[in-house]
Amino acid sequence: MTKALRNNEVDVCILLTEGIIADIVNGNPSKIIGKYINTPLIWGVYTGIKNKIDYYGEIYDKQYAISRFGSGSHLMPIVDANAKGFSINENQFNVIKNLDGAIDSLSKVETDVFYWEKYTTKPFVDNKTLKHLGDYITPWPCFMITARDSFIESNRSELRQMLDVIYFTTKQFMGATNSVEEVSKRYDQKQNDVEQWFYSTEWSGNDFISDKMLNNVVYTLNKAGIINTKPQKKHVFNRL
């Protein structure tokens, strides 16, 4: 999605916070215009069921499956390892494109470790395709709404209206009595799993972005060597 923004293929995206901030710092001509999810993302850490790894602490010298370079599945292992005093080299990463690619790679033991959203991958733990080693929780809200700079300048009122509709709808969704049941049916997930996800997730009701939150992300990405500058808020966020 960051590539699509750079190539003018899309105007607006909802992206992982760390991914879009890193890409903006590295030259993506876009800005965050609002927050989508207030709560952190819970990244499950997985290996294939045939893999001999049984302990979270064994993973840092292994081969990682990632959807693509610059994605959350790439950035989060680096941040996680750095926080625990380890480092991961670029030659430890193997691009597998998506969850299906990861399952295939892990099952063949071509790769050893994969970070992905916990509840999306839980069915594959339940059917014993994947082994769940642990969780890593991002220390910031997980999803941001982002638009290209040129599109912001020519469509500010339309984007403001879009945000208002999103925030109105998310408040309705959070307050509806049948949300868990509807998500369970639509995505063929166990209702108990959806219930845990629903009550651990808070959608944003406004476009407020705190300086502290942005500073947390920039500091962490900088310390992990993913970015090498510390941008000001105006270089990352454009409030409509």
MIFIDREN-104732 format. One record per residue: x, y negated, z of N, C-alpha, C, CB in turn; residue in three letters. Coordinates in steps of 0.1 Angstrom, whole numbers, plus 2048, in hexadecimal, padded with zeros to 3 digits. Each point is the difference from the previous one (the first is absolute). Glycine has a CB too. Example, Ala and Ser with C-alpha at 12.3 -4.5 7.8 and 13.67 -1.06 7.14 Angstrom:
// residues 2
88483984E7F77F48008097F48007ED80C80CALA80F7E97ED8097F58007F87F580880C8067EASER
***
This chain:
// residues 240
80880C8007F87F48008097F38007EE80D80CMET81D7F47FB8097F48008057FE7F1807804818THR7FC8077E18047FF7F27F57FA7F880F814803LYS7E47F07FF7F57FB7F87FE7F18037F5816801ALA80E7E580B7FF7F280380B7F87F87F6805817LEU8168017E980B7FA7FA7FE7FF7F080F809812ARG7EA8017E97FE8017F27F37F97FB80D815800ASN7EC7E48097F47FA7FD7F58097FB80D7EC7FAASN7F482180B7F680A7FC7F47FF80A81280F7F7GLU7F07EC8157F57FE8098017F28067FF819805VAL7F67E28018017F380680080180F7F47F77EDASP8068138197FE80180E80280F8047F17EC801VAL81681680A80280E8057FF80080F80F8057ECCYS7ED80781980180380E80C8098027E77FD804ILE8237FF80380D80780180580280E8067F77EALEU80281381880780180D8087F48048018197FCLEU7FE7E28108067F480480F8007FE7EE7FE811THR81980C7F380E8007FF8058017F180180B816GLU7F77FC7E28038017F17FF7F37F97F8817801GLY7FD7E18017FE7F47F98097F58057E88067FCILE81B7F98118097F680580E8037FB7F27FD815ILE81280F7EB80E8037FA8007FC7F1803813811ALA7F37F07E88007FD7F17FF7F17FE7F68167FBASP8037E380D7FF7F17FE80E7FA8037E8800807ILE81E80580480E7FB80380A8037F47FB804819VAL8028077E18098057F57FB7FB7F280681480DASN7F27E17F37FD7F97F47F28027FA8178037FCGLY7E080480A7F28017FB7F97F38017FF819806ASN7FD7E17EF7F97F38007F280180580F7F87EDPRO7EF80C81F7F38028068007FB80F7FB8147F0SER7F97EB8167FF7FC80E7F58088068097E97FBLYS7F981A8127F58068087F67F480280F81180CILE7E47F37F27F57F68027F780380C8017FB7E7ILE80181181E7F880480B80380E8057EE7F17F8GLY80D81281480380D8067F48097FD80E7F5813LYS7F48187EB7F58097FD7FD80980C8067FF7E8TYR80580681E7FF80980C8087FA80B7FD8157F2ILE7FD7EA81A8077FA80C80980A8077EC7F1802ASN81081C7FD80780A80880C8067F87EB80580CTHR81E8017FB80C8077F97FB80C7F88107F7812PRO7F980D7E57FD80D7F980880B8087FD7F47E9LEU7FC81781880680C8078068097F57F07FF814ILE81D8017EB8078087F680280E80680B7EC7F5TRP7F081E80580380E80480E8037FA7E7807802GLY82180180580D8057FB7FE80F7FD80E7ED80CVAL7F58177E87FD80E7FC80B8077FA7E97F97FDTYR8178148048098097F87F780C7FA8157F980ETHR7F180F7E97F880B7FB7FF80B80B8087FA7E9GLY7EE80E8157FD80A80A80C80B8017E77FC7FDILE8208057F880B80A7FF80D7FA8057F580B7EDLYS80C7E881580C7FA80480480380E7FB7ED7F0ASN81281481380580480D7FF7F580A80F8117F5LYS7EF7E28067FF7F58097F480180980C7F17EFILE7F680E81E7F58018097FF7F380A8028197FFASP8087DF8008027F580A8027F37F8809810812TYR7EF7E67F28017F27FA80F7FB8007E97FB808TYR81F80880280D7FB80180A8067F67FB7FC818GLY80180F7E18088077F78007FA7F27FC81480DGLU7FC7E27F07FD7FC7F280A7F67FA7E9804806ILE81F7F58018077F47FB80B8037F67FA7F5815TYR80B8177EA80A8047F67FA8087F58127FF812ASP7E18027ED7F98097F67FC7F87F47F880E813LYS8027F97E47FB7FB7F37F27FB80281080F7F2GLN7ED7E58097F37F98027F98007F38097F2813TYR7EA8127ED7F77FE7F57FA7F28017FB8197FEALA8057DF7F87FA7F28007F87FE7F38137F780EILE7E28027F37F87FD7F48087F87F67EB80180ESER81C7F57F78097F87F78087F78097EF8007ECARG81C7FB80E8087F78087F97F380281580A7F6PHE7EC7F18167F87F48047F380280680C7F57EFGLY7EF8188117F380480680180180F7FA80C7EASER7FB7F681C80080280F80780D8037EB7F3802GLY8138177F680680D8028108007FF7EB80B7F8SER81A7EA80180E7FE7FF8057F780C7FE8037E7HIS7FB7F281B8047F680A7FF80580F7F97EE7F0LEU7FC8198137FE80480E80A80A8057E87FC7FCMET81D80D7FC80B80980680C7F88037F78137F3PRO80C7E380580C7F78037FE7F880D8047FE7E7ILE7F07FC81A7FD7F980C80080980D7F37EF7F2VAL80781C80C7FF80A80B80E8048047EA8087F8ASP81E7FC7FF80E8058038087F58067FF8107EDALA8007E480E8087F58057FC7FD80F8027F67E9ASN7F180B81A7FC7FE80E80580A8097EC7F57F7ALA81881780480580B80980F8017FF7EA80C7FDLYS81D7EB7FC80E8007FF8068087F57FF7FD818GLY7F98077DE8048087F58007F77F37F881680BPHE80E7EF7EB7FE7FA7F37FE80A7F580F7ED807SER7EA8107EE7FD8097F68067FA7F37EA80880BILE81D8017ED8067FC7F47F68017F4816807809ASN7ED7F17ED7F78007F47FF80E7FA8057E87FCGLU80682080480080D7FA7F880A8078167FB7F7ASN7E48018157F78098077F27FF7FB80F7FE814GLN7EE7F87E47F27FE7FB7FD8077F38007EA80DPHE7F581C7F27FC8077F37F27FB7FD80E814805ASN7F07E67EF7F37FB7FB7F780B7FC80B7EA7F9VAL7E981780D7F680A7FD7F37FB7FC80B80E811ILE7F47E57EE7F47F87FA7F47FF8098088087EBLYS7F380381B7F48008087FF80B80A7F57F57EDASN80080C81A7FE80A80A80180E7FA7F27F080ELEU8088127E780180D7F980E8047FD7E97FC7F6ASP81F7FA80580E8037FD80880380C7FE7F07EDGLY7FF80A81F80780280C7FD80E8057FF7E8806ALA7F481C7F97FC80E80580780A7F87EA7F8807ILE8178067EC80780A7F780F8008047F07FC7EDASP8167F981480F7FF80380380680E8017EC7F2SER7F781181880280580D7FE80F8017F97EA809LEU7FD81B7F07FC80E80080C8087FA7E77FB7FESER81F7FF7F880C8077F980D7FE8087F47FD7EALYS80B7FB82080C7FC80880A7F97F87FC81480FVAL8007E57E78087F77F88037F38087F78097EAGLU8007F381F8027F58097FB80580E7FD7EF7EETHR80780A81C7FE80480E7F67F88088178087FFASP7E87EB7FD7F87F78097F77F77F7813800812VAL7E27FC7F37F67F77F97F97F880A7FE8107EDPHE8017E38117F87F78097F47FC7F88147F780CTYR7E080B7FA7F37FC7F97F67FE80A80680E7ECTRP7EF7EA8117F67FD8097FA80C8077FB7EC7F2GLU80481481B7FD80C8087F38077FC80D7F5812LYS7E88037ED7F38077FE7FE8057F27F77F1812TYR8108097E47FF8057F280780D7FF8007E97F8THR80A81A81080880C7FF7FB80B8098137F27F9THR7E580A8117FC80A80A7FA80D7FA7FC7ED810LYS7FB8127E67FB80C7FA80A80A7FC7ED7F37F8PRO81F80880380B8097FC80880680B8017F37ECPHE7FD80782080680680C7F680A80580C7EB807VAL7E78127F97F680A80480180D7F87F17ED807ASP8118127EC80180C7F880E8067FF7EC7F77F3ASN81D80481580D8058018097FF7F47F780F811LYS8067E67E78097FD7F580C7F88047EC8017F1THR8117F681980A7F780580280280F7FB7EF7EELEU81080E81780380080F8027F280580B8177FELYS7ED7E580C8007F380680B7FF80B7E77FD7FBHIS8237FB80280B7FE80A7FE7F680A80F8087EELEU7EA7ED80E7FE7F58097F97F47F981480880EGLY7EC7ED7F97FA7F47FA8097F48027E9809805ASP8167EE7F28077F38017F57F57FE81780A7F8TYR7E87ED8117F67F68008077F27FC7F180C811ILE80B7EE7E58067F37FC7FD7F680A7FE8067E8THR80C7F181C7FD7F680A7FA7F37FB81480A80CPRO7E37F87EA7F97F47FB7F48047F98167F47FDTRP7E08037FF7F48047F98048067F27F37EE80CPRO80681C7F08058087F57FD7FB7F17FE813810CYS7F77E67EE7FD7FD7F27FD7F17FF7F78177FCPHE80E7E37F97FF7F27FD7F97FE7F28147FA80FMET7E57FB7EF7FA7FD7F38097F67FA7E8804808ILE81D7FF7EC80A7F87F97FC7FC7F281180C80ETHR7F37E87ED7FD7FC7F380C7FA7F97E87FC807ALA8188047EC80B7F97F97FF7F18028008137EFARG80C7E78128017F18027F87F87F581680380BASP7EB8017E97FA7F87F57F18028018148037F1SER7E78098137F28028017FA7F980C8038167F6PHE8057E88157FB7F980B7FE7F17FD80C81080FILE7FD7EB7E97FF7F17FD7F47FD7F78197FF802GLU7E380A7F67F57FE7F67F38058058118007EESER7EF80881D7F38068047FF80081080180F7ECASN8027E681A8007FF80E7F28028068147F17FFARG7E28087FB7F28018057FA80E7FE7FD7E87FBSER80781F7FA7FB80D7FD80680A80A7FD7FA7E8GLU81080481B8068098097FB7FE80E8158007F2LEU7E87F48127FA7FD80D7F380780180C7EA801ARG7EC8157F57F380780080280F8017F67EE7F2GLN81381880780380E80180480480E8088007E8MET8007F881E80480380E7F48008098177F77FCLEU7E17FF8037F47FF8087F780C7FF8017E77FDASP7FD81E7F67F880C7FE80680C8067F87F67EBVAL81680C81480780B8067FE80080F8117FF7EDILE7F17F58197FF80080F7F28028058147F0800TYR7E280B7F87F28028047FD80F7FF7FA7E97F8PHE80B81E7FE7FD80E7FE80780980A7FD7FB7E8THR81080181B80780880A7F97FF80E8167FD7F3THR7E57F88107F97FE80D7F48098008087E8803LYS7F18197F27F48087FF80480F8017F57EF7F1GLN81681580980480E80080480480E8087FE7E9PHE7FF7F981E80480380E7F48018098167F47FCMET7E08058017F47FF8097F580A7FD8067E9803GLY7FB81E7F17F68097FC80080D8088017F67E9ALA7F380F81A80080D80880380C7F87EF7F580ETHR81080A7E480280D7F880E8007F97E78017FDASN8227F680680C7FE7F980880D8008017E8805SER80181F80780880C8017FA80B7F78067F9817VAL7ED8087EA7F980B7F88027FD7F17EF803813GLU80F7F17E98017FD7F180F8027FB7EE7EF803GLU81C80D80580E8037FC80280F7FF8077EA80AVAL7F481D80080380E8017FA8077F37FF7FF819SER7F57FD7E37FA8067F48077FC7F37EA80080CLYS8197F37F38067FB7F480D8067FD7F47EB803ARG81581780880D8047FE80380F8048077E8803TYR7EE81F80080080E80380A80280C7FA8067E8ASP8057F282280980280C7F780480C8107EE7F7GLN7F78198127F980480C7FB7F480880E815801LYS7E67EC8047FA7F48078087FC80C7EA8077F7GLN81C8038108087FD80C80C7F87FD7F781580BASN8107EF7E980C7F97FC7FC7F27FC80A8157F8ASP7EB7E98007FC7F37FC7FD7F780C7F780A7EBVAL8027FC81F7FD7F980C80D7FB8077EB80E803GLU81F7FA7FE80C7FB8068077F57F880381780AGLN7FD7EB7E98057F57F77F87F38028088127F0TRP7EB7EF8107F77F48008027F880D7EF80C7F2PHE8127FB8198027F980D80E7FD8037EC80C808TYR81D7F77F080E7FB8018047F57F680681780ASER7F07E57EE8027F77F57F77F48018078137F1THR7FF7E180E7F87F48008037F87F48017FF819GLU7F47FE7DF8017F87F48007F18047F58127F2TRP8127E68068017F28037F37F97FD8198007FCSER7E47F680C7F47F87FE8037F27FB7F480E811GLY8197EF7EE8057F37FB80D8017FA7F27F5812ASN8138007E980D8007F880C7FB8097F37FC7EBASP80B80482280B7FA80980C80A7FF7EF7F480FPHE81D8067EF80C8078018097F980A7FE8087E7ILE8077FF8238087FA80A80E7FF7FC7F0808812SER8177EE7F380E7FE7FD80880C8077FE7E77FFASP7FE81D80D80680B80780080D7F87FA7F5815LYS7FA80E7E57FF80C7F88098007F47E8802807MET8197F37F28087FF7F480F8018057EF7F27F4LEU81480881780E80080580480F8047FD7E8808ASN7F981F7FD80380E8048048087F47F07FE813ASN8088017E28038077F480D7FC7FA7E78027FBVAL81B7F280380D7FB7FA80C8048087F47EC7F7VAL80B81381780B80480880380F7FE7FA7EE811TYR7FB81A7EF80280F7FF8068047F37ED803810THR80E7F77E58048037F280F7FC7FF7E87FE7F7LEU81B7F680F80E7FB7FF8098098077F77E97FFASN80681B80D80880880980280E7F97F87F4815LYS7FE8117E480180D7F98087FF7F37EB80780BALA8187EC7F18087FE7F37F78017F481380A80BGLY7E07F57F67F78007F57FF7F27F97F381280BILE80E7E47FD8017F27FB80D7FA8067E67FE7FCILE81F7F77FE80C7FA8067FE7F180280E8117F4ASN7E57EA80C7FE7F28047F480080A8087F87E9THR7F67FC81D7F57FF8097F77F47FB80E809814LYS7E87FA7E47F87F57FA7F77F980A80180D7EBPRO7FC7E78127F67F88087F28057FC80F7EC802GLN7E88118077F28057FE7FA7FB7F27FD801819LYS8067F37E37FB7FA7F48048087F47FF7EA80BLYS80C81D7F68068087F47F980D7FF8167F5803HIS7E280F8077F980D8007F17FF80081480980CVAL7E77ED7FA7F17FE8037FB7F37FA80280E815PHE7F37F37E47F97F47FB7F280180580F7FF7EBASN7EE7F881E7F28008057F77F87F7808802818ARG7ED8037E47F77FA7F77F87F58077FF8157F2LEU
***
